[in-house]
Amino acid sequence: MPNVTVSVDDSLKDRMDDHPEINWSEVARQAIREKLRDLRVMEELVEGSDLTEEDIDELAARIDQGATEEAMVDLDDQADV
């Protein structure tokens, strides 16, 4: 399996280190899968539509924000276990 390196700031790394029970690679894999799924759906929606590139960028930003919020909830849920 190929490796991907992710850079995080010191504060985030410290918080991650506070939770050694979390498989951070799996968290990242899930987030990437979800993002790719969302992009595929968005591509299907905009195919043949009259959306401008600005509209598409706004949709992508909203999807990113939603995925980030969902990942944070998942992390909180995993930390509570």
Residue pairs with C-beta under 8 A, 6 or more apart in sequence:
4 28
6 28
8 16
16 22
16 24
19 75
19 78
19 79
21 78
22 75
22 78
22 79
27 71
27 74
27 75
27 78
30 71
30 74
31 67
31 71
34 67
34 70
34 71
35 63
35 64
35 67
38 63
38 67
39 60
39 63
42 56
42 59
42 60
42 63
46 56
46 59
51 59
